[in-house]
Amino acid sequence: DKVYAEFNGEKYYLKQIPTSSYDNTNVMYRHEVTLVSERAVLDNVYFFDVVTGNPSESDKPVSNSTKVTFFGGIRDFASRLNASLEYSGLDYEVVVDDEVTKEEKLMSFEDQFFSSVLQEIYNTYETPYYFDGKTIHIGYAKSDVIVPDLSYGVDNALLSITKNNANYKTVNRATGYGSTEN
C-alpha cells in the first residue's frame, strides 16, 4: 500500500511483486508490473443506509444497514452516497453537476458494493458519472479524454503495454442442486 504510480492525478498501487525474466532469443529482459487503481476500494466497500445530521430532525429514514430503500431526487441520493462514504471512512466525494435535474425515483439495494450503486445511478436516473481524482461527478464530462503520448519500441526500451479490464469478483458462495442419490 506504500508503492504506487501516479497518472493523471490518480494513484495506482503495486499489489503484487513485479516479475523479471531474461529471454535468450532476443537478448532482452522482460519486466512485468501490475498496478491497481485506488478506485478498487469502491468495489469492496458496502453501501450503507446512513444520513448526515440528526435523523430525528429529518424526514429521511435511516437504518445504518446495507439494506437501502430510497425515494428521491438525484441530489438527495448524492447526499446519501456522501454520507455512506463518510461512514465507511473513505475520502471520496460525490457531487451533482449543475445541469443535471432529474425527477424523483425509487431505488432499493441490499448488500451492494459502492461501485454497483454508482452504476445504478446510470440505470435508474439515466445520468452518467465520471471521476475527477477523488471527486465523483454525476453529470456529463465537459472535456474529452486526453491520452498522453507514450513512446515505446526498441529505441525507447519499452516494447509493449498491455491493459486488462477484467471485471471479476471473488466468489464467496456456491449453490448446487441434485437428487438424494448423489
TORBAVEX-465947 format. One record per residue: x, y, z of N, C-alpha, C, O, CB in turn; residue in one letter. Coordinates in steps of 0.001 Angstrom, whole numbers, padded with zeros to 6 digits, always signed. Glycine has a CB too. Example, Ala and Ser with C-alpha at 12.3 -4.5 7.8 and 13.67 -1.06 7.14 Angstrom:
2
+013190-005690+007800+012300-004500+007800+013200-003300+007800+014236-003319+008465+011308-004473+009046A;+012850-002250+007080+013670-001060+007140+012900+000030+007870+013409+001138+008039+014084-000598+005725S;
//
This chain:
182
+000811-001207+000000+000000+000000+000000+000851+001266+000000+000308+002371+000002-000921+000001+001197D;+002162+001126-000002+003019+002304+000024+003694+002573-001316+004213+003668-001531+004064+002148+001092K;+003696+001591-002224+004337+001763-003520+003250+001997-004557+002361+001164-004735+005216+000526-003893V;+003325+003136-005242+002311+003466-006224+002898+004321-007334+003975+004900-007191+001141+004184-005564Y;+002176+004388-008433+002494+005291-009532+001316+006241-009676+000167+005840-009489+002778+004509-010875A;+001589+007481-010001+000524+008448-010161+000399+008795-011635+001387+009108-012299+000784+009712-009311E;-000834+008737-012140-001098+009020-013540-002381+009825-013630-003430+009364-013180-001195+007713-014375F;-002317+011014-014201-003465+011918-014331-004162+012165-012996-005391+012200-012938-004463+011353-015330N;-003399+012333-011938-003950+012655-010625-004527+011483-009857-005095+011673-008781-004991+013667-010780G;-004396+010288-010380-004918+009112-009699-003776+008169-009372-002848+008001-010164-005983+008402-010558E;-003850+007556-008203-002801+006634-007770-003139+005212-008184-004287+004775-008099-002604+006711-006249K;-002116+004502-008635-002217+003090-008986-001212+002362-008112-000015+002642-008166-001949+002835-010528Y;-001704+001420-007300-000880+000766-006306-000321-000552-006807-000957-001271-007579-001670+000543-005050Y;+000876-000847-006350+001537-002113-006638+001065-003114-005596+001398-002980-004418+003106-001969-006632L;+000293-004117-006011-000268-005100-005084+000427-006451-005162+000312-007256-004238-001736-005278-005355K;+001149-006716-006256+001864-007973-006426+003329-007678-006689+003672-006619-007213+001257-008811-007576Q;+004181-008606-006328+005610-008448-006563+005872-008494-008064+005445-009436-008731+006425-009547-005823I;+006569-007490-008612+006875-007495-010044+007739-008704-010425+008509-009215-009612+007590-006192-010437P;+007596-009145-011665+008391-010274-012150+009380-009796-013195+009113-008850-013937+007485-011378-012732T;+010506-010450-013245+011534-010165-014242+012027-011479-014808+012158-012469-014088+012709-009344-013634S;+012298-011482-016095+012844-012674-016734+013769-012245-017861+013698-011119-018354+011711-013598-017268S;+014630-013161-018254+015586-012897-019321+015288-013819-020489+015117-015025-020308+017043-013083-018828Y;+015227-013251-021689+014934-014011-022891+016213-014127-023718+016723-013133-024235+013791-013342-023713D;+016724-015354-023834+017973-015571-024584+017796-015369-026082+018749-014997-026766+018500-016971-024326N;+016600-015607-026603+016411-015484-028049+016501-014035-028511+017035-013769-029587+015067-016071-028456T;+015996-013106-027731+016044-011687-028101+017089-010910-027321+017303-009723-027569+014694-011055-027891N;+017738-011576-026380+018735-010957-025501+018139-009705-024831+018701-008611-024889+020024-010588-026307V;+016997-009915-024204+016311-008818-023522+015789-009283-022172+015559-010471-021944+015156-008277-024384M;+015611-008317-021289+014927-008564-020029+013461-008193-020200+013112-007256-020918+015579-007760-018863Y;+012625-008947-019526+011190-008660-019535+010771-008399-018093+010996-009230-017214+010358-009846-020172R;+010159-007237-017856+009687-006861-016525+008178-006675-016598+007678-005980-017483+010396-005558-016008H;+007457-007287-015679+006006-007145-015628+005598-006576-014277+005979-007088-013225+005308-008503-015882E;+004819-005511-014334+004338-004838-013136+002824-004706-013270+002326-004251-014300+005027-003432-012939V;+002097-005102-012236+000641-004963-012228+000271-003900-011200+000602-004013-010020-000064-006329-011909T;-000419-002870-011669-000848-001777-010807-002373-001776-010730-003055-002027-011723-000315-000411-011330L;-002892-001493-009550-004336-001497-009319-004757-000088-008912-004143+000530-008043-004739-002548-008221V;-005809+000409-009552-006305+001750-009266-006794+001836-007817-007315+000868-007263-007441+002127-010244S;-006615+003006-007223-007113+003208-005864-008635+003172-005815-009212+003020-004739-006606+004533-005309E;-009293+003310-006964-010749+003211-007004-011243+001799-006705-012429+001603-006438-011258+003653-008358R;-010352+000820-006747-010750-000567-006472-011348-000707-005083-012073-001666-004819-009554-001505-006617A;-011060+000222-004199-011634+000163-002854-013165+000284-002927-013866-000244-002064-011039+001288-001957V;-013685+000975-003949-015134+001130-004087-015806-000183-004487-017014-000339-004313-015451+002210-005118L;-015024-001130-005024-015558-002449-005374-015679-003361-004170-016275-004433-004272-014686-003104-006414D;-015129-002964-003033-015081-003834-001863-015687-003217-000611-015554-003775+000478-013670-004213-001585N;-016350-002074-000750-016972-001398+000386-018470-001361+000144-018922-000951-000925-016396+000046+000586V;-019237-001789+001135-020693-001805+001014-021269-000398+001090-020711+000495+001727-021306-002680+002105Y;-022391-000232+000425-023166+000997+000511-024086+000880+001727-024891-000047+001820-023986+001256-000808F;-023957+001835+002662-024740+001804+003894-025841+002863+003859-025690+003917+003241-023830+002021+005116F;-026924+002570+004520-028060+003469+004611-027851+004404+005794-028320+004137+006900-029389+002680+004751D;-027152+005490+005553-026890+006482+006604-027226+007863+006053-027208+008080+004841-025395+006421+007095V;-027527+008775+006935-027728+010174+006558-026901+011028+007493-026567+010606+008601-029240+010580+006613V;-026571+012220+007055-025800+013128+007901-026745+013914+008785-027939+014015+008506-024932+014083+007050T;-026201+014465+009847-027012+015259+010758-027800+014385+011715-027533+013189+011839-027953+016149+009982G;-028755+014975+012379-029588+014281+013355-030803+013683+012639-031639+014430+012130-030034+015248+014497N;-030917+012346+012591-032046+011735+011881-033403+012089+012462-034396+012067+011735-031894+010253+011881P;-033481+012418+013757-034780+012754+014354-035285+014106+013847-036485+014374+013908-034674+012773+015891S;-034381+014967+013345-034788+016261+012817-035090+016199+011324-035432+017214+010718-033711+017291+013080E;-034969+015040+010741-035155+014897+009304-036257+013883+009020-036564+013026+009848-033841+014472+008624S;-036841+013998+007838-037852+013026+007451-037251+011865+006677-037983+011049+006118-038929+013693+006625D;-035929+011781+006638-035255+010716+005909-035126+009479+006795-034598+009571+007903-033866+011183+005422K;-035601+008322+006324-035402+007107+007120-033941+006692+007094-033242+006912+006104-036290+005960+006600P;-033488+006100+008172-032094+005688+008275-032032+004379+009051-032750+004198+010034-031227+006788+008961V;-031177+003475+008608-031077+002196+009299-029642+001796+009615-029423+000884+010413-031722+001126+008474S;-028657+002458+009006-027234+002112+009138-026966+000658+008770-026056+000037+009318-026756+002375+010563N;-027746+000117+007854-027530-001245+007391-027231-001210+005897-027202-000145+005280-028764-002145+007694S;-027013-002380+005332-026734-002454+003903-028003-002690+003093-027935-002877+001878-025728-003558+003623T;-029151-002683+003748-030430-002767+003042-030984-001356+002948-031315-000736+003958-031441-003735+003771K;-031082-000854+001713-031428+000543+001495-032649+000626+000588-032687+000010-000477-030236+001320+000884V;-033635+001386+001015-034752+001752+000156-034773+003264+000121-034836+003912+001165-036124+001155+000666T;-034721+003833-001079-034593+005279-001226-035588+005779-002262-035726+005194-003337-033153+005667-001623F;-036277+006862-001933-037121+007560-002892-036744+009029-002841-036830+009664-001790-038645+007349-002588F;-036331+009561-003970-035962+010965-004003-035253+011327-005285-035104+010514-006197-035093+011305-002827G;-034821+012569-005327-034114+013086-006487-032641+012715-006445-032142+012171-005459-034270+014595-006572G;-031967+013019-007529-030565+012632-007658-029671+013405-006688-028651+012881-006241-030091+012854-009089I;-030034+014624-006363-029230+015405-005407-029358+014831-003994-028380+014788-003248-029666+016892-005417R;-030556+014395-003632-030741+013750-002333-029974+012432-002279-029399+012075-001250-032239+013510-002055D;-029973+011715-003405-029248+010450-003436-027740+010681-003348-027035+009899-002710-029590+009672-004712F;-027239+011737-003975-025820+012078-003867-025461+012390-002418-024379+012031-001952-025476+013277-004776A;-026363+013055-001710-026155+013325-000284-026065+012019+000499-025237+011890+001401-027295+014204+000275S;-026911+011055+000158-026893+009743+000813-025591+008994+000486-025027+008319+001348-028124+008903+000375R;-025122+009116-000760-023848+008493-001146-022689+009076-000342-021826+008339+000136-023590+008682-002653L;-022674+010402-000194-021619+011050+000584-021645+010618+002042-020594+010427+002654-021751+012559+000493N;-022836+010464+002596-022951+010023+003988-022410+008599+004142-021763+008287+005142-024423+010094+004461A;-022670+007745+003166-022154+006382+003210-020634+006358+003086-019964+005582+003766-022781+005543+002103S;-020091+007212+002214-018633+007302+002068-017986+007762+003373-016958+007227+003790-018263+008269+000923L;-018599+008756+004010-018080+009255+005284-018163+008175+006363-017228+007998+007144-018856+010510+005726E;-019277+007462+006403-019485+006386+007373-018433+005280+007206-017987+004684+008187-020902+005799+007219Y;-018043+005017+005949-017049+003971+005667-015620+004470+005789-014681+003682+005677-017266+003412+004281S;-015437+005768+006016-014092+006311+006197-013328+006517+004903-012097+006535+004915-013310+005412+007079G;-014024+006674+003790-013368+006909+002503-013353+008395+002203-014303+009106+002531-014076+006136+001368L;-012282+008870+001583-012164+010301+001316-012565+010653-000122-011931+011495-000760-010735+010763+001583D;-013602+010015-000616-014199+010362-001899-015381+011284-001644-015917+011334-000537-014639+009088-002683Y;-015782+012017-002685-016924+012910-002575-017753+012797-003845-017202+012700-004941-016471+014377-002332E;-019072+012809-003703-019988+012754-004842-020620+014128-004994-021167+014676-004036-021084+011642-004654V;-020544+014688-006206-021180+015968-006500-022051+015806-007737-021757+014997-008617-020120+017092-006708V;-023116+016579-007792-024008+016578-008951-023725+017843-009736-023780+018946-009192-025522+016493-008526V;-023421+017686-011015-023147+018845-011858-024391+019708-011993-025513+019214-011875-022652+018405-013243D;-024188+021016-012243-025277+021989-012233-026371+021696-013247-027546+021937-012971-024731+023352-012485D;-026006+021175-014426-027003+020986-015480-027900+019772-015260-028832+019555-016035-026315+020858-016804E;-027641+018977-014226-028397+017746-014001-029635+018042-013156-029524+018518-012026-027512+016678-013311V;-030797+017760-013704-032056+017835-012963-032852+016595-013338-033113+016348-014515-032859+019167-013285T;-033225+015841-012365-033966+014592-012607-035122+014503-011629-035083+015065-010534-033038+013346-012470K;-036146+013786-012047-037301+013576-011189-036964+012558-010090-035925+011898-010120-038513+013098-012021E;-037861+012462-009144-037658+011532-008034-037926+010105-008488-038842+009846-009268-038567+011895-006843E;-037111+009190-007986-037226+007767-008349-037107+006927-007095-036591+007375-006071-036139+007354-009388K;-037597+005697-007196-037488+004723-006115-036364+003757-006443-036314+003190-007534-038829+003964-005901L;-035464+003574-005486-034357+002637-005653-034260+001783-004402-034553+002238-003296-033015+003382-005927M;-033846+000543-004594-033710-000375-003473-032452-001200-003663-032196-001709-004754-034952-001288-003340S;-031663-001333-002599-030412-002080-002634-030325-002971-001408-030875-002653-000353-029197-001126-002705F;-029639-004072-001556-029331-004918-000413-027973-005554-000649-027766-006242-001648-030430-006001-000191E;-027048-005323+000276-025694-005874+000216-025024-005558-001113-024476-006448-001763-025725-007382+000437D;-025069-004278-001520-024443-003847-002770-023156-003090-002463-023084-002307-001516-025412-002962-003598Q;-022145-003343-003288-020914-002585-003167-021117-001192-003748-021996-000977-004582-019749-003311-003873F;-020301-000259-003302-020464+001140-003676-020380+001332-005188-021148+002114-005747-019412+001994-002985F;-019470+000640-005858-019330+000793-007305-020589+000311-008033-020942+000869-009072-018098+000019-007806S;-021267-000704-007513-022517-001175-008116-023627-000142-007946-024465+000029-008832-022942-002515-007495S;-023631+000535-006819-024633+001572-006576-024392+002759-007508-025346+003370-007989-024599+002030-005095V;-023138+003086-007763-022832+004141-008725-023371+003787-010108-023919+004642-010803-021317+004383-008791L;-023218+002545-010498-023723+002111-011798-025245+002202-011836-025824+002464-012891-023266+000673-012104Q;-025889+001991-010708-027342+002056-010656-027849+003487-010864-028992+003681-011277-027841+001512-009321E;-027016+004481-010584-027389+005869-010881-027643+006007-012375-028620+006622-012800-026279+006863-010417I;-026753+005428-013158-026915+005489-014613-028154+004705-015052-028903+005161-015916-025657+004938-015319Y;-028368+003536-014462-029500+002702-014859-030842+003332-014476-031804+003240-015238-029377+001324-014225N;-030914+003966-013311-032186+004495-012816-032439+005921-013288-033490+006215-013857-032216+004447-011301T;-031479+006800-013051-031658+008203-013409-031214+008517-014835-031418+009632-015316-030899+009071-012446Y;-030614+007548-015510-030106+007700-016874-029140+008878-016981-029172+009644-017944-031267+007886-017855E;-028298+009003-015989-027290+010049-015951-025931+009409-015695-025776+008660-014730-027623+011111-014863T;-024950+009689-016537-023635+009078-016329-022890+009734-015165-023302+010769-014641-022798+009178-017608P;-021803+009110-014787-020922+009667-013762-019494+009534-014257-019185+008691-015099-021112+008948-012381Y;-018635+010379-013721-017221+010323-014078-016387+010754-012888-016874+011426-011979-016919+011212-015308Y;-015132+010360-012906-014217+010645-011811-013300+011797-012188-012854+011905-013330-013395+009398-011446F;-013030+012645-011225-012015+013682-011335-011203+013603-010047-011503+014285-009067-012651+015128-011556D;-010172+012762-010062-009425+012474-008845-010304+011674-007905-010774+010592-008258-008936+013776-008165G;-010531+012203-006702-011390+011525-005726-012781+012145-005652-013528+011909-004702-010744+011560-004351K;-013118+012933-006657-014454+013507-006753-015217+012752-007834-014755+012634-008968-014397+015039-007066T;-016391+012244-007469-017248+011521-008403-018332+012490-008842-019175+012890-008040-017861+010215-007756I;-018313+012866-010108-019292+013793-010658-020443+013010-011268-020226+012064-012025-018645+014722-011709H;-021661+013403-010941-022837+012867-011610-023233+013913-012638-023676+015008-012294-024019+012548-010595I;-023069+013563-013883-023331+014503-014971-022527+014102-016186-022058+012970-016295-022995+015948-014552G;-022376+015029-017081-021713+014760-018355-020348+015423-018358-020227+016610-018059-022567+015260-019547Y;-019322+014659-018696-017952+015181-018723-017871+016310-019733-018368+016192-020853-016928+014062-019070A;-017247+017397-019335-017173+018573-020186-015973+018551-021126-015924+019322-022084-017125+019808-019339K;-015025+017694-020868-013827+017678-021702-013587+016282-022264-014030+015276-021710-012602+018148-020898S;-012887+016261-023358-012525+014994-023976-011412+014336-023188-010664+015001-022472-012104+015198-025436D;-011311+013043-023325-010228+012315-022684-008953+012590-023458-008895+012389-024671-010528+010788-022616V;-007947+013043-022761-006663+013340-023397-005717+012190-023100-005394+011915-021945-006070+014703-022894I;-005285+011532-024147-004364+010411-023997-002958+010934-024208-002650+011460-025278-004694+009256-024997V;-002098+010800-023208-000728+011303-023369+000039+010452-024375-000270+009280-024590+000009+011317-022013P;+001024+011057-024972+001868+010324-025915+002753+009349-025155+003499+009738-024257+002729+011294-026760D;+002661+008093-025521+003511+007069-024939+004440+006572-026029+004000+006195-027115+002671+005901-024329L;+005703+006575-025736+006682+006114-026708+007169+004747-026313+007605+004533-025183+007856+007093-026824S;+007093+003830-027237+007644+002515-026976+008204+001956-028270+007861+002391-029370+006576+001571-026378Y;+009052+001007-028104+009767+000409-029223+011171+000055-028784+011542+000296-027635+009799+001359-030438G;+011939-000502-029666+013289-000959-029320+014155+000203-028870+014928+000059-027923+013941-001668-030512V;+014046+001358-029528+014882+002504-029176+014499+003129-027843+015322+003794-027214+014801+003545-030258D;+013266+002925-027404+012803+003538-026160+012763+002564-024992+012324+002937-023904+011438+004128-026363N;+013199+001349-025181+013336+000319-024143+012007-000186-023595+012002-001004-022675+014156+000854-023011A;+010896+000268-024126+009591-000246-023744+008966-000834-024996+008659-000114-025945+008681+000871-023111L;+008779-002155-024993+008342-002823-026212+006837-002914-026358+006316-002817-027469+008915-004184-026261L;+006132-003100-025254+004682-003211-025363+004031-002809-024048+004647-002843-022983+004269-004642-025753S;+002767-002429-024160+001953-002084-022997+000675-002889-023111+000039-002905-024164+001658-000533-022914I;+000297-003556-022034-000923-004347-022022-001811-003847-020895-001355-003639-019771-000612-005862-021859T;-003084-003657-021211-004045-003214-020206-005177-004220-020174-005748-004552-021212-004577-001774-020509K;-005507-004712-018977-006605-005659-018806-007728-004981-018051-007500-004362-017011-006136-006935-018064N;-008929-005095-018563-010109-004536-017898-011019-005659-017440-012202-005684-017778-010872-003573-018836N;-010484-006566-016691-011287-007687-016213-012228-007196-015125-011823-006464-014222-010386-008837-015684A;-013467-007597-015217-014457-007238-014208-014888-008521-013504-015927-009104-013813-015689-006493-014847N;-014080-008935-012572-014383-010166-011871-014398-009892-010373-013707-009000-009882-013361-011273-012223Y;-015170-010651-009683-015301-010539-008228-014948-011881-007614-014990-012917-008278-016745-010096-007813K;-014607-011848-006365-014354-013074-005629-015678-013765-005352-016622-013150-004857-013592-012788-004314T;-015734-015031-005671-016950-015798-005422-016886-016326-003999-015934-017012-003628-017116-016966-006452V;-017888-016010-003212-017859-016440-001816-019054-017323-001465-019318-017575-000289-017827-015229-000900N;-019776-017791-002484-020939-018596-002209-021179-019504-003410-021004-019088-004556-022178-017710-001906R;-021578-020743-003145-021904-021680-004219-023168-022432-003836-023388-022734-002663-020726-022668-004491A;-023988-022730-004820-025231-023458-004605-025279-024610-005581-024919-024452-006748-026470-022534-004770T;-025717-025765-005120-025826-026907-006006-027167-027585-005853-027805-027493-004804-024710-027892-005743G;-027590-028260-006891-028852-028988-006889-028576-030436-007289-027705-030697-008119-029888-028324-007854Y;-029292-031347-006718-029116-032749-007068-030153-033605-006369-030993-033114-005615-027710-033222-006710G;-030073-034881-006637-031039-035807-006023-030461-036377-004744-029329-036064-004373-031415-036951-006999S;-031232-037212-004071-030765-037826-002843-029750-038919-003105-029126-039415-002168-031924-038381-002069T;-029573-039304-004354-028629-040389-004682-027262-039863-005096-026406-040659-005481-029195-041255-005798E;-027021-038566-005035-025711-038005-005416-024662-038334-004393-023504-037945-004548-025795-036494-005592N;
//
